[in-house]
Amino acid sequence: DNIVFRRVPATMSAAWIPQAQAFYTAQVLGVLDKVHKPIFDEIQIKRHFLNSEQDFEQFFEGYGVSRKDFENAWDSFAVHTRLKQSKVLAERYRVLGVPTMIVAGKYSTGPQDVSGWPQLLQVVNFLADKELKDK
């Protein structure tokens, strides 16, 4: 109950920027809940790599986003600001891989640090509880 989960796309490589930009574009357009899983499935399951503005523009059109709205959001100040912020966060927390979970702005962990997802969630809950007790 005391955990707020916030997704921040990784921009550790130039190749990852279009996917992060698509994430923030969807956020700005208010369609993130509608397109997030389909984008993940398209890339990770179907192995159809969406790597460019044009790829994402076509994809978003399939979910009812007009070309004009997409283009305006893709190149918007809001999207570019969020991209810069995600880079700053990755550097601040020394993110080396994904997924990485940051707890209370102090602790960084991921599945590579434990023996699997159930253990990762146990560690995150432990750290969150520790923070509550320490306050």
Salt bridges, closest charged atoms under 4 A:
ASP41 OD2 - LYS37 NZ 2.97
GLU42 OE1 - LYS46 NZ 3.44
GLU42 OE2 - HIS48 ND1 2.80
GLU57 OE2 - ARG67 NE 2.95
GLU61 OE1 - ARG67 NH2 3.41
GLU131 OE2 - LYS106 NZ 2.93
ASP134 OD2 - LYS130 NZ 2.91
